[in-house]
Amino acid sequence: MSSPQGPALSVHLTCSDMHKSLRFYRDQCGFTMKESWPTEQEPQWANLVLHGQSVMLGVAPPEEALEGMCGGDAKAVAYWRDALRALERNQRGVGVNLYVQVPDIDAYAATLRDRGVAFEGEPKTQFYGIRELGLDDPDGYRLTFHTPVAMIQCQSCGMPLADAAPGRMYCGYCTDEQGRLRPYEQVFEGTVSGYFMGMQKMSRPDAEKAAREHLAKMPAWSAR
């Protein structure tokens, strides 16, 4: 399954109340139900799609049904029995964050609000090249709806990113031939010699001090 906006998403979530989850995904978030089993009215499994991205929902079967579902495969029965018991012991959704891409996150947020979806804050542009809005589904699974955005400056050195494609974070000086961020030492040396010494005419010691202070403020290196 593909999406013109980016890579396809296809995940399966175990929900505690299928009808409640369907109301959230289909009626509030705008997903379309493509398939369901055994019926659309009383599904135990459903495939919902938004902009080419699939979220499948299913309810946990009773343990006594595993033998028939697994066709007598003892290893499969044992695996799913352990999985069911682990599901009963743990809270669903904890630590799960699904990124779902939409064409315009601000317009999508307005649509969610019109449909009565409660969420905190407003869409926020992140340094990693997306504008995002997060909310939780009825079981606590986190959904981060997002749209790629064009950054105005390199998130490694601060240089302007003229005509940058949406989602691009770094300039050509800070990336290698494959577009990957160069190691800090290489970016540091380029900042020292190319900018502070070459353009600002600083001495080497002053340029190194200035480069360290400057890069420490950049998102790519702030946690270094």
Secondary structure as GFF3:
##gff-version 3
##sequence-region A 1 224
A	DSSP	beta_strand	10	15	.	.	.	ID=ss1
A	DSSP	alpha_helix	18	22	.	.	.	ID=ss2
A	DSSP	pi_helix	23	28	.	.	.	ID=ss3
A	DSSP	beta_strand	32	37	.	.	.	ID=ss4
A	DSSP	beta_strand	45	50	.	.	.	ID=ss5
A	DSSP	beta_strand	53	59	.	.	.	ID=ss6
A	DSSP	three_ten_helix	63	65	.	.	.	ID=ss7
A	DSSP	alpha_helix	66	69	.	.	.	ID=ss8
A	DSSP	alpha_helix	74	89	.	.	.	ID=ss9
A	DSSP	beta_strand	97	101	.	.	.	ID=ss10
A	DSSP	alpha_helix	105	114	.	.	.	ID=ss11
A	DSSP	beta_strand	124	125	.	.	.	ID=ss12
A	DSSP	beta_strand	130	136	.	.	.	ID=ss13
A	DSSP	beta_strand	142	148	.	.	.	ID=ss14
A	DSSP	three_ten_helix	172	174	.	.	.	ID=ss15
A	DSSP	alpha_helix	184	190	.	.	.	ID=ss16
A	DSSP	pi_helix	191	197	.	.	.	ID=ss17
A	DSSP	alpha_helix	204	215	.	.	.	ID=ss18
###
